[in-house]
Amino acid sequence: MNEMRKLTVFTPAYNRGYCLQNCYESLKRQTCKDFIWLIVDDGSTDDTKELVEKWKVQGEITIQYHWQENQGMHGAHNTAYKLIETELNVCIDSDDYMPDDAVEKILSFWEKYGNAQVSGIIGLDAHTDGELVGSRLPEHIKQSTLYNLYFKYGVTGDKKLVYRTELTKQYPYPLFEGEKYVGLNYKYHKLDEQFEMLLMNEVLCVVEYLPDGSSMNMLKQYRKNPKGFAFLRKELMKLSFVNTLFKFRQAIHYVASSLLLKNKKFIGETPCKLLTLLAIPFGTLLYFYIYLKTD
C-alpha cells in the first residue's frame, strides 16, 4: 500500500491530543488523498492513542501510528525518517494544519519539476488569518539552498520543507543522555551541502504558534540541553558554504553552551579555534543572559 503513495505527512506529537483534531480535519479535506499520515507519538500520556485509533476506524485517510518513549522533537523526527517509505515527506506539527489543496499542489509541482538533482521543495507557511509567515520566496530564481535563501536573498520567517525521503534518512540527529533537544536545522544544512531545493510560492501549512512555544521557551531549551546545542553549533561551524559572520555567531553560541556544560576542553573541540577564542567575551555575556533569564 505504502509503495503506491507519493507523500508522507508526518506529525510528531507529545501530549497533543487536544489540538491534533485540526490537523486531522485538514487532512480529511485534502483534494488529493495520495498520502499517508504518520503520527509519531513521542511518549504521550494523554488520549492521543485512543483518538488516532478512532480516526483509523473511520478510514477517511491512511494513517500510520507509532508510539515511542519520549525522546524530544529530534528523536521523533529520527523515527519518522526510519519509518517513511514514500518518495517525499513533509512535517506538519500537531498544532498546525494544511490548506485543502496542499497535497495536490506538492504532488503536481513535484511531478512537473521534481528531479534527483534537488533535495525537495520549499513552500510557504501562513498564520491562521492568512498572513504569510515572513516573506515570499524570490520570484527570479527557481531553486536555492535553504542557507542562501536566508543569507543571500534575505528571505525571512519559517518555511515549509518537503524533502526526498532517501535524503532525510541521512544525518540522523544524535540523542544525548538526559537531553531532549537538537536543532532540526542540523539535517537541513547538511543536505544544503549536497543539493538545492525547488522554490514554490504556495502556502503549504497554516501555523498556530501556541503560547508555550515562545522565545522564552527557547532559552529554557538552551539551558536544559547544552550538549545538543553545542553539537549543533560545532556542526554549523564546519559547513563549507557559510560565511565567517555566520560561523562567528555559531562560535558565540558554542561558547555559551560550553560554559553551561562546564566543558573546559571546548577550545580543543571547536572546528574554528581562532573564531571561538574571539567569541569568548560575547559567549560569556550570552551565558550570563541565559542564566539570569531562566533562573
N, C-alpha and C positions, 0 to 999 in steps of 0.2 A: 504493500500500500504506500509506504513512505517514498519508495523509489519513483512513483508516478508524480509525486508533488514536487514543486519547484522551490517553495519557500517555507522556512520555519520561522514563525513569530515566537520568540521565547520571552518569558516573563519570570524573572527571579522574584520570589515572594517570601517575606518573613512576617508572619502575623498580619497579613494584609487582607484578610477575609472581608473586612468592612468596606474595602474600596475596589476589589477585583471585579465586581459586577459590571462597572462601567466599561472596563476593558473587554469583558466577555460580550456585552451587548454590542459593542462596536465591531467585534469580530463576526458576530452573527449577521450584522448588516452588510458585510463586505459584498460588493457586486461580483467579486471573483472569489470562489471558495477553494482555489488551488493552493492551499497552505495547511500546515499543521500548527496547532497552538501547543507549545511545550511550556509547561509550568514547572519550574524547578523550585520546590518548596524547601527553603533553607532552614529547616528545623522549626517550623511554625508549631505553636501550641494552641492556636485558636481553631476556628471551624473551617479553615481553608480546604482541608482534605474532603470533608463532607460536601461542601459547596461544589467542588470540582467533580466529585462522583455524581452528584445530581445533574450537573451540566453534561457529563459524558452520556448519561442515560437519555437525555433529551436528543442527543445525536444530531444537533444542528451543524456542528463543525467537528473536525477531527482533533481530539485533544489527547495529548500525551502528558502524564503526570509523574513526577519523580520527587520523592522525599529524601532529604539527607540531613545529617547532623549539621547544626549551624556552623558555617564557615565564613560568613560575610559575603558581600556582593561579588567580589572577585572569585571566590570559591564556587558560587552558584554559576558564574559565567564559565568557569573551567568545566563544570559538569555538563552544562548546556552544550558546549562545543564538542564534548566527548559523545553526547547522545545524538546530535543532529546529523541527519543523513541526506537532507535535501541540498540542492546546489547552492542556494542562498539562505542567509538568515538575517534577522533584524531583531533587536531587543526593544521591547515596549515595556516600560516599567509598570508596576502594579497599579500606580495611581494615574497612569496615562491611558490614552486610547487612540485608535486610528480613525481618520476620516473614512467615510463609507467606501470610497473608491481607491484607497491607498494601496491595497494589494494588487488591484488591477493595474494601477499606474506603475508600480515597481516592476511587475512582470512584463508588461508591454514595452516599457523602457529598456529592460534588460534584453528582451527578445530582439529589439531593434539595434541596440548599441553594445550590448554585453560582449566581452571577449576575454581571452586568457591573459591579455597584457595589462588588465586593470584589476584592482582588488575588490571593486564593488561600486556602490553608488552613494553619493552624499545628497541627502534631501533636507527639507526644512522642518523645524518644529514650530508650532504656533501655540499661543495661550488659548484658553477656553473662549475668550472674547474675539478670537480671530486674528488678533495682533501677532505678528511674527516674533519669534524669539530672536533677538539680534537682527542682523542684516540679511538681505538676499544674497545669493551666490553671484559672482561676476558673470555677466552675460557673454562677454567676449572670448571666454575660454570654455572648452568642452570638458577638460579634466584637470585635476590638480592633486597634489598630496594634501593631506589634512594640515600639515605644518605650513606649507606655502599659502594655503587658503587664509590662515590667520596672520602669518608673519610677513607675507609678501603682498597679498591682495587686501589685507585689512578687514577681512570678514569678522563679524562679532557674533557672540551667542552660541548656544548649543545647537548642534545639527544632528540629523538622524542618519545613522550609518547602516548601510546594507552591505554585508560582506559575502564574498565567496567562502563557503564553509571549509573547503580544503585548506584555505589560508588561515582561518581563525583557529584551526586545530594546532597551529604552530604557536610557539611562545606562551605556554601556559603560565598563569600567574603563580608565583611561589606562595606557599602557605607558611606563615610564621607562628610558632608556638605562642599561644596567649594573645594573638592579634587577629583582627577581623577586617583589615583594610589594606588593599594595594590599589593604586590609581589605575583605572581601566585604560588610560591613555598609553600605558606601557606597551600593550599589544599593538595599538593603532599606530604609534610612532615606529615600532619595529617593522610593521608592514609598509609604512611610508618609505623605508629604505629600499624596498623592492619594487613598489608599484605606485602609480597614481590612481585616483578614483574618478568615476564619471560624475559630472555635476548635473543635478536635476532640481530646478527651481519649483518644486511642488511640495506642499505640506504633507508629510507622511505620518506625523504624530502630533497629537494635541496633549500638551503637558500641563499638569496641575502641580505647581510647586507647593507641596504641603508645608505648613509652618515648621515641622520637625526636620526639614531639610535645609535649613538656613546656613549662612556662613559661620554663625556661632557654632553650629554643629560641626563644621569643618575643622575648627580649632580644637574641638574636643577629640575628633578623629586623630588629628595630628598628635595630640598628647597621648592618646591611648595606643597608637600604632606606629611608634617611631622606627621600628625595623622595616616595616612596609614602606614608609615614607623615604627612609634613607636608601633603600633598594631602588625605588623609582627614580630618585634624583641622580644616583650614580649611573643608572641605565640611560637617562636622558642626556647626561653629560657625554656619554660615549657615542651618541649619534653622529654620523658622518656629515649630515647635511645641515646642521643647525649653526646659527651664528654665535659669536663669542658672548654677546649680551645675554642670549638665551642660556648658554652654559653657565654664565656668571650667576644668573638668577637661580639656577638649579643648585649651584655651589652654596649660595646663601642658605637655601632651604636644607641642604645636606648638612651644613654646619649646625643648624638649629636642631635637626633630628639627631645628630651625633651627640650633642650636648644632652638632649633628653635621654639618650641611651647611656650616657656617661661612658661613651666609647673614646678612650684615649688614643686609639690607633687610627683615628679617622683620616689623618693626613696620608698615612701609608696606604690606605684603602681606596682613596679617591682616584678616579681616572684622570683628573685635571689638578695636579698638585699646586701649581702656581695660582690658578684661579681660586682654589679652595683657601689657600693662605690669605689671598687678598679679601676673601669673603668673610673671614673670621669676625671682624668687628660688626658687620651687618648681620651675620648669622647669630651672633651673641645677642644683639638687640632683639632680633626676631624671637629667639628662645625665651628671653625675659617677657616679651609681649604675650607669647602663648601661655607662659606660666601664670602671669597675672590675670589674663582673661579667663583662664579655665580653672582657677583655684577655687 
